Amino acid sequence: MKKMAISQLDENLNKEKQKEIPGETKVQTELRHKMMDAMGQRMARLIQEAGELALSFDINRQANRLNGEMTFTGKPGSSLAKEIADAGKTPSLFGGLVSSKAAINALVHNTFPEEARKAIEPAIDEAFKQAKEKEKDALKRELGEKIFAAIKPSLTAGEVDMAFSFRGPPRKTTTRS
């Protein structure tokens, strides 16, 4: 069953890689292919090395809340188990945004495999070069270069670290005079 799932995954990814996207440059195509390969490898490893998947939900009627949690493990000694353990050692910069008072919280912290990381920088450089060539105002181009130089290390690090927290308006309090 696992071999069939991996085979199906590979077939679908290969079909997607064969598609030509209008306006996509050679560098962008290479990045897309590397990212798809990396995703396929991770998904195949997940299929092969997954241990336990647990979903839990808790309905607290008094607090009018639904809480959910998902966890999964890798088989002991597998590369997936090591990757999960290593991910837990690197804290997210945004963990403090998660609040028990929020309607929905999501925290994503992931790194790209080395092959994908190598393909990111040329694609980002190319995109900046194209944007710079379109800008006719010299002052804006100069400002863009400074901003790009400042954010490029973050863009090319091969790491995604983000969070979002949906919160409603604060409860209205009534005051008596």
KOLPAGU-570961 format. One line per 3 residues: number of its first residue (from 1); for each residue x, y, z of C-alpha. Coordinates in steps of 0.001 Angstrom, whole numbers, plus 500000, padded with zeros to 6 digits. Layout:
<pts>
NUM = X:Y:Z ~ ...
</pts>
This chain:
<pts>
1 = 500000:500000:500000 ~ 502808:502437:500897 ~ 504701:501679:497676
4 = 501562:502323:495669 ~ 500979:505662:497441 ~ 504584:506749:496813
7 = 504363:505663:493179 ~ 501162:507683:492747 ~ 502802:510689:494427
10 = 505817:510486:492099 ~ 503593:510172:489034 ~ 501522:513226:489986
13 = 504575:515328:490798 ~ 506200:514378:487486 ~ 503037:515436:485619
16 = 503137:518794:487396 ~ 506820:519247:486602 ~ 506130:518694:482899
19 = 503683:521592:482776 ~ 504933:524756:481161 ~ 503911:527919:482925
22 = 503617:530986:480674 ~ 506183:533640:481564 ~ 508152:531349:483868
25 = 511901:531778:483449 ~ 514461:528967:483434 ~ 515548:529879:486981
28 = 511945:529886:488207 ~ 511316:526521:486543 ~ 514393:525091:488227
31 = 513240:526388:491611 ~ 509738:524967:491095 ~ 511195:521577:490143
34 = 513588:521526:493124 ~ 510795:522471:495521 ~ 508536:519776:494077
37 = 511330:517205:494340 ~ 511971:518197:497952 ~ 508260:518037:498744
40 = 507984:514640:497084 ~ 510943:513285:499033 ~ 509520:514530:502322
43 = 506068:513144:501565 ~ 507552:509762:500578 ~ 509587:509698:503773
46 = 506487:510596:505751 ~ 504599:507697:504160 ~ 507462:505263:504799
49 = 508566:506391:508240 ~ 505423:507681:509950 ~ 504764:506285:513370
52 = 501633:507435:515122 ~ 499156:510141:514103 ~ 496865:511479:516793
55 = 494008:513943:516480 ~ 492172:515166:519522 ~ 489279:517546:519978
58 = 487826:518987:523132 ~ 484507:520784:523359 ~ 484243:523047:526358
61 = 480598:524083:526443 ~ 480999:526375:529441 ~ 483744:528387:527733
64 = 482064:527973:524328 ~ 485349:526690:522820 ~ 486432:523910:520497
67 = 490082:522945:520894 ~ 491905:520657:518496 ~ 495384:519255:518379
70 = 497293:517088:515918 ~ 500542:515277:516595 ~ 502506:512707:514697
73 = 505682:510796:515265 ~ 508250:509028:513167 ~ 509167:505400:513644
76 = 511866:505131:516332 ~ 515348:505556:514843 ~ 514042:506850:511490
79 = 515271:510006:509767 ~ 511724:511394:510148 ~ 511884:510913:513935
82 = 515242:512734:513979 ~ 513871:515577:511840 ~ 510866:515980:514154
85 = 513148:515991:517219 ~ 515469:518550:515590 ~ 512511:520781:514654
88 = 511448:520817:518286 ~ 514874:522149:519295 ~ 514566:525281:517157
91 = 511987:527620:518646 ~ 509823:529791:516475 ~ 510304:533527:516706
94 = 506530:533900:516781 ~ 505460:531420:519461 ~ 504438:534315:521680
97 = 501655:535287:519272 ~ 499671:532138:520006 ~ 496916:532930:522493
100 = 494334:530800:524267 ~ 491887:533667:523715 ~ 492187:533491:519917
103 = 489581:531860:517708 ~ 492285:530176:515599 ~ 496044:529937:516028
106 = 498518:528545:513522 ~ 502273:528342:513828 ~ 504474:527141:510950
109 = 508200:526680:511333 ~ 509923:524668:508644 ~ 513218:524496:506782
112 = 513792:523572:503165 ~ 516181:520804:502148 ~ 519632:521920:500957
115 = 518886:521372:497232 ~ 515851:523640:497431 ~ 517776:526267:499407
118 = 520421:526422:496670 ~ 517747:527118:494061 ~ 516029:529874:496060
121 = 518769:532532:495840 ~ 519074:532685:492023 ~ 515273:532893:491713
124 = 515089:535742:494222 ~ 517992:537564:492523 ~ 516284:537203:489163
127 = 512944:538475:490479 ~ 514624:541512:492048 ~ 516567:542239:488865
130 = 513340:542137:486824 ~ 511555:544439:489278 ~ 514510:546842:489295
133 = 514580:546989:485486 ~ 510890:547919:485414 ~ 511337:550808:487862
136 = 512169:554018:486003 ~ 512629:556282:489049 ~ 516312:556226:490093
139 = 515513:557141:493710 ~ 513028:554273:494016 ~ 515536:551859:492427
142 = 518199:552940:494928 ~ 515782:552543:497841 ~ 514726:549151:496480
145 = 518359:548024:496349 ~ 518860:548978:500000 ~ 515695:547205:501100
148 = 516575:544133:499048 ~ 520085:543999:500541 ~ 518550:544128:504025
151 = 515930:541400:503489 ~ 517826:539079:501131 ~ 519427:537019:503934
154 = 515965:536297:505339 ~ 514538:535424:501924 ~ 517366:533041:501050
157 = 517730:531344:504447 ~ 515531:528443:503356 ~ 513419:528715:506470
160 = 509769:529569:506939 ~ 508776:530843:510363 ~ 505352:532421:510598
163 = 502287:532544:512769 ~ 498819:533905:512659 ~ 496226:534291:515337
166 = 492618:535233:514598 ~ 491119:537175:517457 ~ 487754:538794:517768
169 = 487018:542211:519139 ~ 487434:542589:522887 ~ 484370:541974:524972
172 = 482549:545158:525770 ~ 482530:546057:529382 ~ 479874:548147:530917
175 = 480781:550805:533377 ~ 478443:552382:535831 ~ 478603:556017:536617
</pts>
